[in-house]
């Protein structure tokens, strides 16, 4: 089983209305519809988040298991009310995440349960900007490719890259982040792998 952000979860990433504790927000950020339950729980330990972090996010309606999203079942067990005031000025401190050195081994396994296309489409609906169907499709394709690569190949090292990807709302902004992802992939997987990944990723967008 895996988990994906709900619309409420995606809004929380952008607005911080619930004022989540840093560790809990970090786990919400890493839930991308691609990491398995086991991988997310490994991240929970690495980020020193509460052991029941996933359950807390489920109860707040910020994430849902991918089976529920794919079948249209209720996406959360409960919905918690948001605080009356937003803390938009609260910035995520870099020290919140133990950032490994470039030479440190990746903590997350490459064996990732890939979410169904229906899950990925539902997960990004709330942030796809008004555009033609073709443009929306390009955005979803590029987002899924980039988010998937961060989850599969970078582990905790990709935390801040994942944050950049989450903030992108169109193809142009995703393409601005692509060079950073390319550098990270070259370090983690090598030049040959990265060149192939880039070719496969850019082809549908440029066609």
N, C-alpha and C positions, 0 to 999 in steps of 0.2 A: 504494500500500500504506500502511496505517496500523498503529498499535500500540495495545494496551490492556493494563492491568494484569492480571496473574494474581492468583489468591487469595493467593499468597505475596507478591506486590507490594503488595497492599492491607494485608496483615498487617504488612509492613515499614513502611508509612506510619504505622501506629498504634503499633508497638512499638519501632522503631529497633534491632532485634536485630543487624543486620549492621554497624551503625556506618558507614554509607556516607559518603564525602566529601560535603561540602555541595553542591557543584555537581552531583554524580551524583544525590543525593537530590532536588534541584530538578527535574531532568529526569524522574525517576520520577514526581514529583508531577504534572507537566504532561502525562504520557501519560494520555489520558482516553478512548481509543477513538474520538475524533472528529477530532483533528488528524492531518493527513497526514504522511507521512514527510518531505516537504520542509519543512513548517512546524516540525516537531520539530527538524530539523537547523538551521533558522534560529534557534530558541530556544537550541540548544546553543551556537551562536556568541555570541548575546547574553548568555548566562549564564556564558560562559567555561568551559564544561564540556569534558571531553576529547572530541576529535573522534569517538572510537569509543564514546561514552556509551551509545547505543542497543544496540550490540553487547555491551557489558559487561552491561547489564541483561538482555538476552536470555540470555546465558550463565549468569547467576545464576538464571534462571527467574522473574524479577520482572515481565517483560512478555512478550507474545507478539504476533505479527502477527495482525491481525483475521481474516484468512482461516483461519488455524489454529484460532482460537477458534470461528468460525462453523461449521467443518466437523468439529470434534472431533478434529483432528489433534493430535499432541504440541505443547504450547504453548511449548517452549523447546528449545534445542539441548543444553543441559547444566544441571545443578543444582549450585550451589556450596554447601558446608556453611556454616552460620551460625556465628559465633563463640560460644564457650561462655558468655560473659558478655554481658548486655545493658547498654547505656548509656542507660537511660531518662531520665537527668537531662540529657542533651545537648539543648540547645534550639537551634532553627534561628535563627541571628542574622539580624536584618533586613538587615544589610549584605551578606548573601550574595547578594541580588538587587539589581541596579541598578534601583531603582524610579524610573521616569520621572515627570516632573511631570505634572500633570493636563492641561497644554496640549500635551504631547509627542505626536507621531503614534504610532499603534499600529504595532508592528513586524511583526505577523503579519497575513497576508492574510486577507480574509473568505472566500476560496474554500476551504472545508473539505470534505474527503471525509467524508460522514456515514456512520457505522458502521451495519451491519445491525442490526435489532432483536434478533436472536439474540445478537449480540456484546454488546450493552448489557445484556441480561438475564443472561448468563453472568458478565459482569464484576462485577456487583453482588451476586451470590448470597451471597458470604461474609459480607457485612455487613448484610444485611436481617434485622432482628430478628424473633424469633418472633412471628407475628401471623396474622390471617386472610388468605386469599388476596387479598381486596379491599384490605386495608391494605398488604400487600406490593406490590401493583400500583400503588397511589397513591404509595408511596415511590419505586419505580423510575421512575415517570413524572416526578415532581417532580425527582428527582436528575438524570435524563437531560436535562430541560429546563434546569435551572440549570447543570449542568456544560457542556452544549452551548453555552449563551449565553456563558459565560466564555471558552470556547475560540474561538468564532467572532468575538466582538465586542470582547473586552477585551485579548487578547494578553498581553504581559508585565504589563500593569497589573492583570490579574486573578489574579496568582500567589497572593496571600494569601487572596483570595476562594475560589479553588479549594481551598486548604488547609482553609478553614472548611467547605466543602461535603463534602470527603472525610471530615471528622470526624463528620458527621451520620449517625445510625443509625436515624432514624425521621422521619415526616412533620413532627412538631412541631418537631424541631430544625432541619430544612430551612426551615420557615416562619419561624423566628427569623432566619435568614441572608438571607431574601428581601428585606427592606428595604434591606440593604447592597447587594445586587445591583441592586435597582431604582435606587438613587442612581447607581451606576456606569454602568448602561445609559443613564440620562438624559443623563449627561455625554458618553458615547461615541456614542449613536445618536439622541438627541433624545426629546422627550416623546411625540410621536405614535407612534413605533415602540415605545417602552417600554410605553405604555398597551395597545397591541395585543398585545404579547408577554405582559403580565401577564394580560390577559383570557383568552388562549388557554391559559396555564399553569394558572390557577386553576380554570377551568371543570371539567375532569375530576375534580379533587380535591374540589371542593365539591358535585358532582352526586351 
